[in-house]
């Protein structure tokens, strides 16, 4: 028999354990390069980030799932790409040569400026034969440890394995409307981009199914819509 007296409600209101698009403060825990599978030699620059501590009714992910004794993250966590698109060597439509390594180092310098660790970057001069080595050293030395950035996080929607909407997170471009991150000490003279859905969320395309297998069905119609 169905028990209608002890039905639990809510469930969807719990604070997510992962970072979400928006304006917020984050600290960097790790940095790495990820191969972009659709273009050999291209990389995404990934920042493993954590938001500010959430004190009430929040249970974050384990810091290391294989060592639960290390405890849990105090805030939301997530991997944020340096941009929507990967860094790659190439030529623009206007004929300008683009260097993957030069662009990654330029981005890294912008991060170091905001974190106040440009000295670390300058000390690496002539020490690395590859961009992979430089980024690995940056992550290992962690001159970003314990420092905070105010950021604007953008996102591209996708459906996870459970059928819920998640976001592939990335920092928006530097442009006249604002910068994607800045040191928290610059809040009084902020140039940080202000998050808005139109500019910083890429909606997924959803299929409307008109019929089911074994029935006369209309063609599948694709459309996008706001959730």
C-alpha positions in Angstrom: 0.0 0.0 0.0 1.1 3.6 -0.6 2.0 5.6 2.4 0.8 9.2 1.9 1.6 10.5 5.4 5.4 10.6 5.3 6.1 12.0 1.8 9.4 13.9 1.8 9.3 17.3 0.0 12.0 19.6 -1.2 15.2 17.7 -2.2 15.9 20.1 -5.1 16.6 23.0 -2.8 19.9 21.7 -1.4 23.0 23.9 -2.2 24.9 22.3 -5.1 28.4 21.0 -4.3 29.7 22.3 -7.6 30.4 25.9 -8.6 27.7 27.6 -10.7 27.8 30.5 -13.2 27.7 33.9 -11.7 29.8 36.5 -9.9 31.6 35.2 -6.8 34.9 34.8 -5.0 37.1 31.7 -5.7 40.5 30.4 -4.7 42.6 28.1 -7.0 43.6 24.7 -5.8 45.2 23.3 -8.9 46.0 24.2 -12.5 46.5 21.8 -15.5 46.4 21.5 -19.2 43.8 19.2 -20.8 44.0 17.9 -24.3 41.3 19.1 -26.7 40.4 15.9 -28.5 39.0 17.6 -31.6 42.3 19.3 -32.6 45.6 17.6 -32.0 48.1 19.8 -30.1 45.4 22.1 -28.6 44.9 22.5 -24.9 42.3 23.8 -22.5 43.9 25.6 -19.5 41.9 24.4 -16.5 41.6 25.9 -13.0 40.4 23.7 -10.2 38.6 26.2 -8.0 36.8 26.4 -4.7 34.2 29.0 -3.6 33.9 30.7 -0.2 33.0 28.4 2.7 29.3 27.6 3.2 28.7 27.2 6.9 25.1 26.1 7.1 23.8 22.7 6.1 26.5 22.1 3.4 28.5 19.0 2.9 31.1 19.5 0.2 32.9 16.9 -1.8 35.8 15.0 -0.2 39.1 16.7 -0.7 40.5 13.3 -1.7 37.8 10.6 -2.2 40.5 7.9 -1.6 41.5 9.5 1.8 38.2 10.6 3.5 40.2 11.4 6.6 41.4 14.6 4.8 37.9 16.0 5.2 35.6 17.8 2.8 35.8 21.0 0.8 34.2 23.9 2.8 32.8 25.5 -0.4 31.6 24.6 -3.8 34.2 23.3 -6.2 34.6 23.1 -10.0 36.9 23.1 -13.0 36.8 26.4 -14.9 38.4 26.7 -18.3 40.4 29.8 -19.3 37.9 30.3 -22.1 35.2 28.6 -24.0 37.7 27.6 -26.8 40.9 25.7 -26.5 44.4 27.3 -27.1 45.9 26.2 -30.4 48.4 27.2 -33.1 46.8 28.6 -36.2 46.0 31.5 -38.4 43.0 33.8 -38.1 40.7 34.6 -41.0 42.5 37.9 -41.4 45.8 36.1 -41.7 47.2 36.7 -38.2 49.4 33.9 -36.8 48.2 32.6 -33.4 50.6 30.8 -31.0 49.2 28.4 -28.5 52.0 28.7 -26.0 52.2 32.5 -26.3 48.5 32.8 -25.6 48.6 30.5 -22.6 51.5 32.4 -21.1 49.7 35.7 -21.7 46.7 34.3 -19.9 48.9 33.0 -17.1 50.5 36.4 -16.6 47.1 38.0 -16.3 46.2 35.5 -13.5 49.6 36.2 -11.8 49.1 40.0 -12.0 45.7 39.7 -10.2 47.1 37.2 -7.6 50.2 39.3 -7.0 52.6 36.5 -8.0 54.2 37.9 -11.2 57.7 37.5 -9.5 57.1 33.7 -9.6 56.5 33.8 -13.3 59.5 35.9 -14.1 61.7 33.5 -12.1 60.7 30.8 -14.6 62.4 32.5 -17.5 64.5 30.0 -19.5 63.7 27.1 -17.2 61.0 25.3 -19.2 61.2 23.7 -22.7 57.5 23.2 -23.0 54.3 24.9 -21.9 53.3 21.7 -20.2 56.3 21.9 -17.9 55.6 25.6 -17.1 52.0 24.9 -16.1 52.9 21.8 -14.1 55.5 23.9 -12.2 52.9 26.6 -11.6 50.5 24.0 -10.1 53.2 22.4 -8.0 54.6 25.6 -6.6 51.1 27.0 -6.1 51.9 30.7 -5.7 48.1 31.1 -5.8 47.6 29.1 -2.6 45.4 30.9 -0.1 44.7 33.9 -2.4 41.3 34.9 -3.6 39.9 36.3 -6.9 36.6 37.9 -7.6 35.4 36.2 -10.8 32.7 36.1 -13.4 31.9 32.5 -14.4 30.2 31.6 -17.6 28.8 28.3 -18.5 27.6 26.0 -21.4 24.6 23.9 -20.5 24.6 20.1 -20.9 22.6 17.1 -19.6 24.4 14.9 -17.2 24.0 11.1 -17.0 21.0 11.5 -14.6 19.3 13.9 -17.1 19.8 17.1 -15.1 21.2 20.3 -16.5 24.9 21.0 -15.5 27.4 23.6 -16.8 30.7 23.3 -18.5 32.3 26.3 -16.8 34.7 28.9 -18.3 35.9 32.4 -17.9 34.5 34.9 -20.4 36.7 36.9 -22.6 38.5 40.1 -21.7 36.6 42.9 -23.3 35.4 46.5 -22.8 32.4 45.4 -20.7 34.8 43.9 -18.1 37.5 41.4 -17.2 36.8 37.8 -16.1 38.7 38.0 -12.8 40.5 40.4 -10.5 42.1 40.4 -7.1 39.7 40.9 -4.2 41.7 43.9 -3.1 40.5 45.8 -6.2 36.8 45.6 -5.4 36.6 49.4 -4.7 37.8 50.1 -8.3 36.4 47.0 -9.9 36.5 46.3 -13.6 35.0 42.8 -13.2 32.4 41.7 -15.8 28.9 41.7 -14.4 27.3 38.3 -14.9 24.2 38.2 -17.0 22.4 35.2 -18.6 22.3 36.5 -22.1 26.0 37.0 -22.4 27.4 34.3 -20.1 25.1 31.2 -20.5 25.1 29.1 -23.7 21.8 27.2 -23.8 21.6 23.6 -24.7 19.4 22.4 -27.6 16.6 20.2 -26.5 14.7 17.7 -28.6 10.9 17.5 -28.4 9.8 13.9 -29.1 6.6 13.8 -31.0 5.6 10.1 -30.6 7.2 6.9 -29.4 8.6 3.7 -30.9 5.8 1.5 -32.2 3.4 4.4 -32.8 2.7 6.7 -35.7 4.9 9.6 -34.8 5.6 13.0 -36.1 9.2 13.9 -36.9 11.5 14.9 -34.0 11.5 18.7 -33.8 14.6 20.4 -32.4 14.3 23.7 -30.5 16.1 25.6 -27.8 14.4 27.2 -24.9 15.1 28.9 -21.6 14.8 26.8 -18.4 
